[in-house]
Amino acid sequence: MPAFDLSPEELERYRPALREPTDFDEFWHATLKEAARPQVLVSATPVTTGLRLTETWDVTFRGFGGDPVRAWFSRPAAVREPLPAVVEYAGYGRGRGLPHERLTWVNAGYAHLLMDNRGQGDQYGNGGVTPDPHATAPGGPGPAVRGLLAARDHHHRRLITDAVRAVEAVRALPGVARSRVAAVGNSQGGGLALAVAGLVPDLAALLVTAPFLCGIRRALDLTDASPYGEITAYLSVHRGAERAAYDTLSYLEGISFARRAHAPAHFGVGLRDTVCPPSGAYGAFNRYAELSGAAPRKEIHAYPFNGHEGGDAVHVRRQLDWLAEVLDLPGAVSPRPV
């Protein structure tokens, strides 16, 4: 698929106007206040994975509405000093899968929490185990349209709340350097990580690629690919529901969260991405931290000939180097000669 969005030069300058609700901050403050519980952790049970160099726990924490949310927590085996932590959010339709699937951050020396997506996990990967007991509002079958007609009912209000609570959960676990927690995600996970950056003022770093829920109105005009295509399909049947849907989505807009963020930020984007159009990522990047009063370090890496996969492993290596530098970690161990 050839490049279909703005030109690279236009993307670099792109600062879209927003139809931001006047009560955006009050909405999210009230949402997170409702979710607050004195004890975020419910349990952390050691699991056997067959991996000798990694220790893993099956974690349950209290998310939206106090609902139990599952996660995998892993860290390098036999390391007892507090470690910086990476909280990772999975893509659309995925769950937390199996504990041995995502080892990059653990191998790099971080504690790692991978949050399960409530009510998802049945489309890709190896499944999830966290139900969404609130998914009863009008809307279609996919998460993007569950509760589409009212912001308080939408699936991603609950999921974003879970994502914020995941940061609190990792900070409550032993062996974690509480002041050195980064949020990481790709696609839907990128959208969640960006929301966390806008809602958690003391986040240490943000790493986001191909973020979903950024530049939503423009994305709906550009692509019919899922997840945005689920929204357009719903509106093609429910004619006249656009105003309510757009109002709901304005409370989930990633660019609005980006404007409120403080943390150093690392972005990645494929310029041929027809799933999450690149103008959304650039809109978030170019307006990042403009309301927070901060001037954090930020950078974006574009891959002109890639789609939703972006820079893939090449980009992950850039993330590893960047986060180690931002957190002032020791350099990687050089391999010994064979």
N, C-alpha and C positions, 0 to 999 in steps of 0.2 A: 504494500500500500504506500503510495507516494505521500510526501508531506502534505497535509491538508489544512493545517491551522495557519496561524500567522507566520510571517517570515522570521528567520532568526533575529534580524535587526529589529523588527517590530516587537518580538517577544522580549528582548532585552529592555525595551522601554515601556512595556505593557503594565499599566497601573489602572485596572478597571474600576469604574464607579460601582458602588455597592448599594443595594436596597436593604440596608441594615435596620432591623427593628430597633426602635428607641429603647425597648426594655431588654435588649440582648443580654446585658450584664446582669440585670436583676433576674432574668429567667434562669441563667446558669448558676448564679449564686443560690437561688432557692432550690434548684434541682440538686446541687451538691450538698446543701444543708439538709435536705430530706434524706439523703443517702448516708449522712455521717453516723457512725456507730463508734462507741468507745473502744471496742476491740475489732480491728479490721480483719485479723486473722482468725479463721475457724480451726484449721489444722494444717500440719505439714508432716506428711508421712514418708519416710524413706522408701524408695522403690529399687528393686534390682533390675538393672538394664543390660547387664553383660558388658558394660564399659568399665574398664579398670581404672581409667584416669579421670573419670567424671563421677561425681556424686549427684544424685537427683532425688528430689522430693516431690510428691504429689500434694500440691497446695490447694486449699480451699479458702477463699476470702469473701467478705461481704461486699457485694456490689450494689447496684441500683436497688432501692427498696429493701436492702438487707438480704437480697437473694444470694445464695451460695454460687460463687463463680470459681471455676477450676483453673489451674495453671500448673505448668511444670517449672520447678525451680532447680537450677543446676549450677554447680561451681566446680572448679578443679579439685580433684581429690587430694587429701592430705595437706591442703592449704588452709591455715587457721586464721591468718590475719584478715581484717576487714578488707573487702575488695570493692572497687567501683562496680556498679550494677547497670546492666542493660535490660530495660523492659521492652519486650518486642510484642507487636500486635500483628495478627495474621490477616491475610487477605480475605476478600469477599467470598463467602461460601465455604471457607475453611474453618476447621477447628484446630485445637492444639496438636492433633495428631499423636505421634509416638515420641517418647522422650529422647530417642537417639537421632531424630531427624535434623535437629538444628544445633550444631555444635560449634559453629564458627566463633561465637563470642566467648564461649567457655574456653575454647582452645587459645583464644587471645588473652586469657587471664581474667575475665570478668565473671562476676556472678550474673546469672541470666534467668529472667522470669519471662516465660511465654504464656500470655493470657489466652484462654479459650474464648471463642466468640459465642456468646449466648445465642441459642436458637439457630445456629449455623452449623457447618461442618459436614453437610450432606452432599456437597457439590464437587469438592476437590480434596485431595490429600487423603488422610487416614482418620478423618472423623473428629467429632467433638462430643463432649459429655455434659455440657451446661445447657439446660433448658431455658426458655424464656417464658415464664408463667404469665406475663402481661400482654402477650401477643394476641389480643382479642378485638382491637379496634378495627374499624373499616379500613380496607386496603387490600392489595393483592397478596399472592402467596410468598413473593420474595421479600427479603429483609428491607430492600430499598423502598418498598411501598407499604410496609406494615405500619398502619397508623398515619398514613400520608396526609390526612385531612386535618390534623391538629398536632401542633408541635409537642404538646405534653404526651401524646400517644405514640409518637414515632419510635420505631425500633432503635434508631441511632441515638436518640436521647439516652436510652438505657445503656447502649453499648459505650458511648462516650463516658458516661458516669462510671461504668465498670473500669474503663481505661484509666481514669483518674485514680480510682480506688486501688488499682494495681500498683501504682507508684507508692501509695501509702502502705500497701501490703509488703512490697519488697523491702521497704525501709524498716518494717517490723520484724523481718527475718534476721537470724543471727549471721554474723560474718559479712555484713553489708555496710559499706561506707555511706551513710545516709545522705551526705552532702554531695555525693558524686554519682547521681543516677541520671542515665540518659534514656530517652524514648526513641524507639526505632520502629519503622514500619514501611511497607511497600503497598501501593494501591489502597485498598480500604485500610490496611494497617498504617499506611502513611497518613491518611486522613485522620485516623485516631491519634497517632503520635502528634500531629500538628494541633489537634484540639487540646491534647494534654499540655503542649507547650503554651497554649493560650490561657489555660486554666490553673496551671501549677507554676507559681511565680519563681520558685527556687529550683527548677529543673536545671541540671548541669549542662545538658546538651540535647540537641534534636538532630536526628538523621532520618530524612524522609525522601522516598522516591515515588514517582508516578502517583501522587496523592489523589484519591477519590474524594468527592465532595468539595472540590475547589473549583470556583468559577462555574457553579452548578447551572445557572441559567444559560450560559454560553454553551456548556457541554451538551445540554439537552437539544440545542439547535444544531450541533455539529455531528452527533453520533447516535446511532440506534443500538450500539453494542451494549450488552449488559455490563454493569448494573443500571446505567442511565436509561438503556432501552426498556427496562422494566417500568420505569416511571412514565416514559412516553407511551408505552403500550397501555398502561392503566388510564392515562388521560385520553387516549384514543377511544376508549370505551365510556369513560365517565366524563362526557363532554360538559364543560362548564365548571369542572372542579379545579381548573388551573389556578385560580386566585388563592384558594385554600391551600393547594399544594405548594405554590410558590412561597406563601407565608410560612408554612411549616419548614421548608427547606432553607429559608433565610436564617433560621436559628441554628442550622447545621453547617453553614457556609465556612469552609476552611480558611478563606481569606480573612474573614472576620476574626477567627482565632489567631491567625498569623499576626494580625495587627497588634494584638495584645501580648505577644510573646516576649520573653526576655532572654532566653538561652541562646548560646551560639548554635548556628544552624548549618546543616549540610544537606543540599538538595541534589537530586538526580532526576533526569527526564529524558525520555526518548522522543525525538521530534516527529516520529511517525506513529505515535501512540494514538490509536483510534478508540481505546477503551477509556482512558482518562486524558483528554486532550492537553497538550503541553501548555496552552495558555493558562490553564488552571494553576499549574505548578509555578509558572512565572508570575502570575498575579499574586500568589501567596508570597513568593520570594521577594518581589519588588516592593510589596507593602509590609514586609515583615518588620515587626517591632515599632511601627510608626506611632502607636498610641502608648507604648509602655514606658517611654522616657529613656529607654536603653538604646545603646548602639552596639549590639553584639556582633561578634565576628560571624560572617555568613558567606557561603559560596554555593554556586550551582554548577553542575556538570551536565552538559547536553550531549546527547548521542544522536547525530543527525540521521543515521541510517537504521536506527532501532525503533521498535514500537514499545509495547507495554513492558517488555523485558528490560528496557533501558540498557544500562551498561553491564548488567548481570555480574559475573564474578570480577570483572575489571573494576566495576564501581564499588563492589564490596571491599576490594583491596584499598581503594581510596578512602572508604569509610573507616577502615581499620587504622590507617595511618593518621587520618584527621582526628579521630576521637582520642587516640593515644597522645597526640600533640595537645589537644584542647584540655585534656585531663592531666597533662604533664606526667605521663607514665613512662617507665623505663622502655628503652628500645627493644625490639624483638630480638630473641636469641638467634644468633647466626648458626646455621648447621655446621657440625664438625665435618672435616674432610673424611671421605670414606676410604 
